[in-house]
Amino acid sequence: MWSFLLAFIPRAIVQGIPLLYGCTGEIITEKSGNLNLGIPGVMYVGAISGVIGSFVYENRAATLNPFLAIAIPMFCCLLGSLLMGLLYCFLTVTLRANQNVTGLAMTTFGVGFGNFFGGSLIKLVDSDVPSIALSATSSYFSKSLPFAGKLGWFGKLFLSYGFLAYLGVAIALAASYFLNRTRKGLHLRAVGENPNTADAAGINVSKYKYAATCVGCMIAGLGGLYYVMDYACGVWSNNAFGDRGWLAIALVIFTIWRPNIAVLASFLFGGLYILYLYIPTGMEHMEYQELYKMIPYVVTLVVLVVTSMRSKRENQPPASLGLPYFREER
């Protein structure tokens, strides 16, 4: 049993880190009242932007500088994700377009954007397989602490991950502190709950919506970069993300809009996501394997029903979530 847990828990954590980034980014976005269903597309754009930066640097530099090998992909990832956030805000905040339709369109656009440039890079390297490997850059992202292997099970469970894994946890905890312990966080929550009242109190509603959405997209984009550079060991393949972006959005409901809970919840979902790999194999077990794949979504539905039935206001989504704000109607 212990050997099973030592093998299962690290894999669950690695699977959960992209979900943690996406969930944290979407929580910050939704706290402003914006419902961004484009998170899967944002994560895709963040990943391919980092891949492009890494690809250009690897092919131009004779020897890789460790700092630049990390900084360039991260900068490109954050820039691509930021542009997606600005596009979403321009359409939904400035032009007051429907948030649901805009988010779905951005997901379609982001996946198409990633597949187009990913396919172009694959053709440039003339690969025998439909993928591109950035192993040199990836080695810096996936490098764990040097003394992790000397600490036995403790090192394997807690210290054997790349720096983006720890950064994701730190960002989630910092986001929780910001939302619940700072004046700016209070203003952001006020904008999401009642933008009319917040505007009357002198809070710039558009400014907070833009800032929260753009920061949320940048955080979510890092989840895409982590998936490619750490989890996939620098290998980009079109349509390899699966439904992780949608799971990150579902995780927001599961965590009842609390980033600190998202840390453990993302690891739980990561474990549920790969649970089917650990059930007995064989033709007689195939139908059960498909059922195991449904567990994360069933759990989300159960949580949605339970939170909807409970009367506690702190367990509910922001009151103005998904609704456009018209200052003239104040």
C-alpha positions in Angstrom: 0.0 0.0 0.0 2.8 2.4 0.9 4.6 1.7 -2.3 1.4 2.4 -4.2 1.0 5.8 -2.5 4.6 6.7 -3.2 4.0 6.1 -6.9 0.5 7.5 -7.0 0.7 10.8 -5.0 3.6 12.4 -7.0 1.8 11.6 -10.2 -1.4 13.1 -8.9 0.4 16.2 -7.8 2.0 16.6 -11.2 -1.3 16.2 -12.9 -2.9 18.7 -10.5 -0.5 21.6 -11.0 -1.9 22.7 -14.4 -5.4 22.5 -12.9 -4.2 24.6 -9.9 -2.9 27.4 -12.2 -6.0 27.4 -14.3 -8.3 27.3 -11.2 -6.4 30.1 -9.4 -6.5 32.3 -12.5 -10.2 31.7 -13.0 -11.1 32.4 -9.4 -9.4 35.8 -9.5 -11.2 36.5 -12.8 -14.6 35.5 -11.4 -14.1 37.5 -8.3 -14.4 40.6 -10.5 -17.6 39.3 -12.0 -16.1 38.1 -15.3 -16.9 34.5 -16.3 -14.0 33.5 -18.5 -14.8 30.2 -20.2 -11.8 30.8 -22.5 -9.4 29.5 -19.9 -8.7 26.3 -22.0 -7.7 28.5 -24.9 -5.7 30.8 -22.7 -3.7 27.9 -21.3 -3.1 26.7 -24.9 -1.9 30.1 -26.0 0.4 30.4 -23.0 1.9 27.0 -23.7 2.5 27.6 -27.4 3.9 31.1 -26.7 6.4 29.6 -24.3 7.3 26.9 -26.8 7.9 29.4 -29.5 10.2 31.5 -27.3 12.0 28.3 -26.2 12.3 27.1 -29.8 13.8 30.3 -31.1 16.2 30.5 -28.2 17.4 26.9 -28.4 18.0 27.3 -32.2 19.8 30.7 -31.9 22.0 30.1 -28.9 25.2 28.0 -29.1 25.0 27.2 -25.4 22.0 27.8 -23.2 22.1 30.2 -20.3 20.0 28.7 -17.4 18.4 32.0 -16.6 17.5 32.9 -20.2 16.3 29.3 -20.8 13.7 29.8 -18.1 13.0 33.6 -18.5 12.4 33.6 -22.2 9.7 30.9 -22.3 8.0 32.4 -19.2 8.0 35.9 -20.6 6.6 34.7 -23.9 4.0 32.7 -22.0 2.9 35.6 -19.8 2.8 37.9 -22.8 0.6 35.6 -24.9 -1.7 35.0 -21.9 -1.9 38.7 -21.2 -2.9 39.5 -24.8 -5.7 36.9 -24.5 -6.9 38.6 -21.3 -6.8 42.0 -22.8 -8.8 40.7 -25.8 -11.4 39.2 -23.5 -11.7 42.4 -21.5 -12.0 44.6 -24.6 -14.9 42.5 -25.9 -16.7 42.0 -22.6 -15.9 45.0 -20.5 -15.5 47.7 -23.1 -17.8 46.4 -25.9 -20.1 44.6 -23.4 -20.2 41.4 -25.5 -21.8 38.3 -24.0 -19.2 36.7 -21.7 -20.2 33.1 -22.3 -20.0 33.4 -26.1 -16.8 35.4 -25.9 -15.2 32.8 -23.6 -16.2 29.9 -25.9 -14.9 31.8 -28.9 -11.6 32.4 -27.2 -11.2 28.7 -26.4 -11.8 27.8 -30.0 -9.4 30.6 -31.1 -6.7 29.6 -28.6 -6.7 25.9 -29.6 -6.6 26.8 -33.2 -3.8 29.3 -32.6 -1.8 26.7 -30.7 -2.3 24.0 -33.3 -1.4 26.3 -36.2 1.9 27.5 -34.7 2.6 24.1 -33.2 2.1 22.4 -36.6 4.3 25.1 -38.2 7.2 24.4 -35.7 6.9 20.6 -36.3 7.2 21.2 -40.0 10.3 23.4 -39.5 12.2 20.6 -37.6 11.0 18.0 -40.1 10.2 15.6 -37.3 9.3 11.9 -38.0 6.5 12.2 -35.4 3.9 14.9 -35.1 5.7 16.6 -32.1 8.6 18.9 -31.2 10.9 18.2 -28.4 12.6 21.0 -26.3 14.5 18.8 -24.0 17.3 21.2 -23.3 15.0 24.0 -22.0 12.7 21.5 -20.3 15.5 20.2 -18.2 15.7 23.5 -16.4 12.0 23.5 -15.7 11.8 20.0 -14.4 14.9 20.0 -12.3 14.1 19.2 -8.7 15.9 20.1 -5.5 19.4 18.4 -5.5 19.0 16.9 -2.0 15.4 15.5 -2.6 16.7 12.0 -3.4 18.6 11.8 -0.1 15.5 12.3 2.0 13.6 9.1 1.2 9.8 9.2 1.0 9.7 12.8 2.3 11.8 14.0 -0.6 9.9 12.0 -3.1 6.5 13.3 -1.9 7.3 16.9 -1.3 10.6 17.9 -2.9 10.8 16.1 -6.2 9.1 18.7 -8.4 10.1 21.5 -10.7 10.0 25.1 -9.5 6.7 25.8 -11.3 4.9 23.4 -9.1 6.0 25.3 -5.9 5.3 28.6 -7.7 1.7 27.5 -8.4 1.1 26.7 -4.7 2.7 30.0 -3.7 0.5 32.0 -6.2 -2.7 30.2 -4.9 -1.9 31.0 -1.3 -0.9 34.6 -2.2 -4.2 35.0 -4.1 -6.1 33.8 -1.1 -4.3 36.3 1.2 -4.9 39.1 -1.4 -8.6 38.4 -1.7 -9.3 38.1 2.0 -6.8 40.3 3.8 -6.1 43.3 1.7 -8.1 46.4 0.8 -7.5 45.9 -3.0 -8.9 42.4 -2.6 -12.0 43.8 -0.8 -12.5 46.2 -3.6 -12.2 43.4 -6.2 -14.8 41.3 -4.3 -17.1 44.3 -4.1 -16.9 44.7 -7.9 -17.8 41.1 -8.4 -20.7 41.2 -5.9 -22.3 44.6 -6.7 -20.5 46.8 -9.3 -23.2 49.5 -8.9 -22.4 49.9 -5.2 -18.7 49.7 -5.8 -18.9 52.3 -8.5 -20.9 54.6 -6.2 -18.2 54.1 -3.6 -15.5 55.4 -6.0 -14.1 52.1 -7.1 -13.1 52.0 -10.8 -15.1 48.9 -11.9 -13.5 48.6 -15.4 -10.0 48.9 -14.0 -10.5 46.1 -11.5 -12.2 43.9 -14.1 -9.3 44.4 -16.6 -6.7 43.9 -13.9 -8.2 40.8 -12.4 -9.0 39.1 -15.8 -5.5 39.9 -17.2 -3.7 38.6 -14.1 -6.0 35.6 -14.0 -5.2 34.8 -17.6 -1.4 35.1 -17.0 -1.6 32.7 -14.1 -3.7 30.2 -16.2 -1.2 30.5 -19.0 1.6 29.3 -16.7 -0.4 26.1 -16.2 -0.1 25.5 -19.9 3.6 26.2 -19.8 4.0 23.8 -16.9 2.2 21.1 -18.8 4.6 21.3 -21.8 7.9 22.1 -20.1 7.6 19.9 -17.0 4.9 17.3 -17.2 5.4 16.6 -21.0 9.2 17.0 -20.7 9.3 19.8 -23.3 7.4 17.8 -26.0 4.7 19.7 -27.8 2.0 17.8 -29.6 -1.2 19.3 -31.0 -4.4 18.6 -29.1 -2.4 17.0 -26.3 -4.0 19.0 -23.4 -7.2 17.1 -23.4 -9.9 18.5 -21.2 -7.6 19.9 -18.5 -8.7 23.5 -19.1 -12.3 22.6 -18.6 -11.4 20.6 -15.5 -9.7 23.8 -14.1 -13.0 25.7 -14.6 -14.9 22.9 -12.9 -12.5 23.0 -10.0 -13.5 26.6 -9.3 -16.9 25.4 -8.3 -15.5 22.5 -6.3 -13.3 25.0 -4.3 -16.2 27.4 -3.7 -14.1 30.2 -5.1 -11.3 29.9 -2.6 -7.7 29.7 -3.9 -6.3 28.2 -0.8 -8.7 25.2 -1.0 -7.7 24.9 -4.7 -4.2 23.7 -3.6 -5.5 20.4 -2.1 -8.5 20.2 -4.5 -6.3 20.3 -7.6 -4.1 17.4 -6.2 -7.3 15.5 -5.5 -8.6 16.1 -9.0 -5.2 15.2 -10.4 -5.5 11.9 -8.6 -9.0 11.3 -9.8 -7.9 12.2 -13.3 -5.4 9.3 -13.5 -7.2 6.9 -11.2 -8.3 4.8 -14.1 -4.7 3.9 -14.9 -4.4 2.1 -11.6 -7.4 -0.2 -11.9 -7.0 -3.8 -13.1 -6.6 -4.2 -16.9 -8.3 -6.6 -19.2 -11.3 -6.8 -21.4 -13.6 -7.6 -18.5 -12.6 -4.3 -16.7 -12.8 -1.9 -19.7 -16.3 -0.6 -18.8 -15.2 0.2 -15.3 -12.2 2.1 -16.6 -14.5 4.4 -18.6 -16.6 5.0 -15.4 -13.5 5.9 -13.5 -12.7 8.6 -16.1 -16.1 10.2 -15.2 -15.3 10.6 -11.5 -13.9 14.2 -11.5 -17.0 15.5 -13.4 -19.4 13.6 -11.2 -17.7 15.0 -8.1 -18.1 18.5 -9.5 -21.8 18.0 -10.2 -22.3 16.8 -6.7 -20.5 19.8 -5.2 -22.5 22.1 -7.4 -25.8 20.7 -6.2 -24.7 20.8 -2.5 -23.4 24.4 -2.7 -26.6 25.5 -4.5 -28.7 24.0 -1.7 -26.8 25.6 1.1 -27.8 29.1 2.1 -24.3 30.4 3.1 -23.5 33.4 1.0 -19.8 32.8 1.2 -20.2 29.5 -0.6 -22.0 31.1 -3.6 -20.4 32.6 -6.7 -20.1 36.4 -7.0 -23.6 37.9 -7.4 -22.8 39.7 -10.7 -20.9 36.8 -12.2 -21.3 36.8 -16.0 -23.4 39.9 -16.1 -22.3 43.0 -18.0 -22.0 46.3 -16.1 -23.7 49.4 -17.6 -22.8 52.4 -15.6 -25.6 54.4 -17.3 -28.1 52.1 -15.6 -26.8 52.9 -12.1 
